Amino acid sequence: MKDIDLETWSRKNAYHLFRQSQQPHFSVTVPIDVTGLMTTLKADGVPIFNYTLFAIMQAVNEIPEFRLRFEGERVFELDQTDPSFTVPIEGNNFAFCQVAHSGDWNEFNARCTAAVEAAKQQAELVEEADHFRWTYLTCGPWLNFTSMTHPVDGPDDCIPRIAWGKITENNGAYSMPLNIQMHHALADGYHAAQFFASVERLLK
């Protein structure tokens, strides 16, 4: 983890501007090409959920702005952010699940599978600790949505939120809606575009 020097930071003016906003979060949803995921990886038996989560977190960790957080007037960059995501549990409810990210697919897949199985044993929502470490994610496989907003804990909530939805097929090509919600003091549309391009590259 490293601290950001606000006086020399290129986002200094944008940071101060959007820290004053009462609604500083922006949300963007883009359909991305996942044809390779569905026609190659799925055919090879790769778990679709786990690999999608892996690809998203690879993209998140590639982009420094997705690893930025602030507390008070301190801005800092995490060495790595890990996924905290939702899993279904009994009664059409959901629980939170956390796993340490790894750039090695096989290692991440094993960690993720074990964490999901453990999380499914929960009977209720339990809030995770050390919240700055996480990136929050959710999957809505029932909906081919075109936009989404996420709940936040006020204007100083700087944790990125990511969601992906139903995969649809059209003439042999597959697409999936992918949403990102971020604090505008830490990132903007340029960084969102980097994210979408990276995820599509990993899933296409």
Secondary structure as GFF3:
##gff-version 3
##sequence-region A 1 204
A	DSSP	beta_strand	2	3	.	.	.	ID=ss1
A	DSSP	alpha_helix	12	19	.	.	.	ID=ss2
A	DSSP	beta_strand	25	33	.	.	.	ID=ss3
A	DSSP	alpha_helix	35	36	.	.	.	ID=ss4
A	DSSP	pi_helix	37	41	.	.	.	ID=ss5
A	DSSP	alpha_helix	48	62	.	.	.	ID=ss6
A	DSSP	three_ten_helix	64	67	.	.	.	ID=ss7
A	DSSP	beta_strand	68	71	.	.	.	ID=ss8
A	DSSP	beta_strand	74	77	.	.	.	ID=ss9
A	DSSP	beta_strand	82	89	.	.	.	ID=ss10
A	DSSP	beta_strand	93	98	.	.	.	ID=ss11
A	DSSP	alpha_helix	105	119	.	.	.	ID=ss12
A	DSSP	three_ten_helix	131	133	.	.	.	ID=ss13
A	DSSP	beta_strand	134	140	.	.	.	ID=ss14
A	DSSP	beta_strand	161	165	.	.	.	ID=ss15
A	DSSP	beta_strand	168	170	.	.	.	ID=ss16
A	DSSP	beta_strand	173	183	.	.	.	ID=ss17
A	DSSP	alpha_helix	189	203	.	.	.	ID=ss18
###
